[in-house]
Amino acid sequence: MENLDTIELFIDEESREDGIYAISLVEFPAIEENFVALSQHKVEFKTLDEDKRVVVGLALVPDKKIYRRKKDYEYNITFSKDTVRKASELYLKSLRNNNTTLEHQTLTSGVSVIESWIVEDERMDKSNIYGLNAKEGSWVVTMKVDNDAVWQDIKDKKYLGLSIEGIFSDKVEMSKDEMTDEEKLNKIIEILKQESVELKTYNDYPQAARNNAKRALKWKKENGSSCGTSVGWTRANQLANGESLSRDTIARMASFKRHQQNKDVPYSEGCGGIMWDAWGGSAGVNWAISKLKEIDNE
């Protein structure tokens, strides 16, 4: 991706809006660095419970080009060491350490940043204990997870990393190609405007998908169920209520196709059938696959 335009994002100290508002637990972190659950590395303290529910990971890595794409335009974004430091400091000064979301969609509770630091010396840094291989200037955070459902999702490897949510100003480093500087600048301005606009959402899924989700929710309410994750039941509620879904959510519904082999398991005998219906059942998953193609073709 060396020939792509690069947009350097930074903190404008005169802007009241710039800064990081939350950290999200995600399956595919943009910085391509996975967090590490401390208990998995057998960091034992006699005064603590065996399951400490603590994870540590990289929130931001400086000078790393992160690939982005908007329609037919491909580019990179990057953060300098100075920006990473300022972002981490402003995040804590603004008392946002309890702001945690799941997949940039759902605000969750019971998940907090309890430790934060900038790597000063790659060889001597504390992050080496956890095998993070953090480069100088990286922002490392430790999170305490008291939310039972979220912790189970982490143990099930549903979330593999961290992703920031924030607003930054930009600097543009242009690549050399047939476009003029004015054309490139106009193109990037258009892209940046798109970044601040809410993504288009869709709710034209079939009634059968809503009915399947309602059936799963009703059974859980009347009989209780430990099946699935908080994300799955959030999806069921969205479908049952006829809420609009983003492209990312539709993509997750489409990917649930991989569980199709368990769809006929009775609710009372396992999780396959109830969770299949929670995600809209065959009607919902097939709609998502078709809708995803339609969206991407647009």
N, C-alpha and C positions, 0 to 999 in steps of 0.2 A: 504493500500500500504506500510505497515511497513517493509515487508521483501524484498523490491526491493532495488537494488543498488541505491545509491544516489550520484549524481555528483554536487559538490559545484562549482558554477561559481564565478569568482572573476576578479577584474581589475588588470592586470599586468602592473605596472607603467613603466616598461622598454619596453613595447610593444606600438608601435605607432598605432596599429590597434584597441586595446581594447577600448571600450566605447559604449555609446548609440548614435545612429545616427538619430533616429526618434522615435516619439510616434505615434502609430496607433489607430484610432477609430475602434472598432470591436464590433461585436454582442456578441461574447463569449470570454471575457477576460480570459487569462490563469491563472491569479491570483485569479479569481473568485470573484472579487470585482467590483461592478458596480459604475459608476460615478453618480453624482447627478446634475441635472440642477438647478442652483440657483433659477431661476424664479419659478420653481415648489414648492419651499419651501417658497415663498413669502417673500424673503429678500428684503425689500423695501427701496430705497434711493430716496428721493425727487428730487435730482439733476440728477438722471439717468432715462432713459426711462424704461417703464415697462418691455419690453422684452430686457434684457441686453445681451443676447446671450453669457452667460458664463456658463461653466461647471467645476466642481471640482471633482477630483477622485484620486485613488491610482495608481501610476505608478509601484511601486515595494513594496512588503511586505517582510521583512526579516524572515529568518528561516521557511518559508512556503514551504513545499514540493509540487512541481508542477509535476504532472504525465505526462510522455511522453512515446511514443511508436514508435519504428522503426521496421517495419515488425513484427517478433515474439519476439522481445526483449523489455521488459518493464522496465522503470527506473524512477527516480525522479531527478529533478534539484532543487537547492535551492541557496539562496543568504544570506550572513551574513549581519549584521547591518553595518559593516565597508564597505562592498562592495556596499550596497545600497547608503550610503553617498558618497562614491567616485564616483559612477556612476552618481549621481545627480549633483555633483560639476563639473565633467568633461563635462557633457552635456551642462551646462550653459557656462562654460569657452570656449567651442568650438563654441559657438554662434549657436547652433542647435535648438533653441526654435521655429523656423518657419518651421522646418522639420516635417510635419504631413502627414501620409498616411491613406488610407481607406482600411481596411481588409488586411493590409500588401501587397497590390497590386498596388494601384494607389496613386502617390504623388498628394496632393491637395494643393490649395492655400487658403489664407484667414483664416487660423486656426493657432493660435500661443499660446504658453505657456507664460502667463503673470505673473505668480506667482508660486513659488516652495519652499517647505520647508520640513524638516525632523521632524517627531513627536518626541519631547523630553519628554513630559509628557502626558500620555494618558488621564488623568483626566482634565487637563487644556488646552489641545491643541485646536486650532481654528477649526480643522476638526470636532469637536463635534457639531458645529453649524449645519453642514450638515448631521449629522447622519452617518458618515462613519465608526465609530467604529474602527479607525485606531490604531494599536498596536505601541508601542514604536519602533522607528527606521524606520517606514514606510515613503515612499517618496510620498508626496502629491503635485499635480500640479493643477493649475487653467488655463483653456484654454478659449481664446476669439475666438468666431466663427463668422467671418464676411462674410463667404461664404454662400449665401442664400440657395443653394441646400443642402449643408452639414447640415445647421441648421434645415432645414425641415426634413431631414432624422433623426436627433436626436429627434426632436419633435414626429416623427412617430415611435420612439423607434427601428429604424433600427440598431442603434449603442447603446450598453449598457455599454461599458466599454473601458478601455485603455489597450494597449499592447505595450511593448517596442520592438524596433528593434536595435540590437547591437551585438558586438563581445566580448566574454569573454574568459578568460583562465579557466582551470578546475582543481578541486581536486576531487578525487574519494574515496568514503567511501563504502567498499565492504560489501555485505550481506553474510551470512553464508549459503552455500548450497553445492551441490556436485561438483561445478566447482572449479578448482584450481585457485590460485591468478593469475597465468600467463594467464590462459584461460579467466578469467574475464577481465583482463587488455586488452588483445587483442580484446575481444568483444567490450569493451567500446571505444577503439581507432577506431575500425571500424565504430561504431555508430557516433562518433564525426566527423569523416571524411565525413560521409554522410550528417551531418548537414551543412557542408560548400559547398556542391555540389548543384547546381541548380536543383530543382525538375523536373522530366520528364514531358513533356507537350504533348498534343495530338491535332490534327486538322483533324481527320478523320470523323468529323460529316458530315451528308448528305448535298448535295447541297440545298435541300429544306429548311434546317435550315438557310443557308446563304440568300436564297431568301426571307424568311419570315422577317429576320432582315432588309434586304435592303428595303423591302416594308414599314416597320414601319418607318424607317429613312426617306425615301422619303416623306411619308405623313406628318411627323412632319416638315420637311424642307419647304414643300409647303403650309401647313395649320397652322402650329404652334401647340404646345401641351404643356400643363402643367402637363401631366400625368407622372407617374413613378418617379424614383430617378436617381441621377447621376450614380449610380451603374448599374441600368437597361440599361441606354443608352450607358454606357461604354461597357456593354456586347453586345449590338446590334452592335456597331462598330467593336468589336472584331470578331463577327461572320461574319458580312458583308465583312470584310477584309480577312477572312480566317486565322486569327491568331491562334496560338497554345494556348491551355488552360491547366492550372494546374489541379491537382486532386481536390483542394479546390474549384476552379471555377466550375468545372464539378459538384461537390456536390451541389453547390448553384443552378445550373441549374436544377438538379434533384429535389431539394426541391421546385422549383417553380411549381411543379405539383399541389400543394395545391390551385393554382389559376385557375385550369382548368375549373371550373364551369363558369368563366367569359370570356372564350375564344371567344365566338360567339358574344360579344357585338360589334356592328359596330364602326369603328374608330370615326365617327362623333357624336356618342351618349354616349361615355364614355371611360374609360381607359382600360377595360378588354381585348378587342381584340388587341389593339395596343401594350400593354405591353406583352401580351402572345407571339405575333410575335417578339417583340424586343428580347425576350429570346430564340428565335429560333422556336417558335410555337410547335406544337405537335411533329414535326420531331426532333427538337432540344432537347426538354425535354425528349422524349422517348429514344433518343440516349444517353443522359446524364445518365439516370437511368441504362441503359444496360452497358454503359462504366464504370460507377462507380463500378458495380459488377465485371466486368472483371478486373479492376485495383486492387481491393482489393483481389480478388482471386489469383492474381499473387504474 
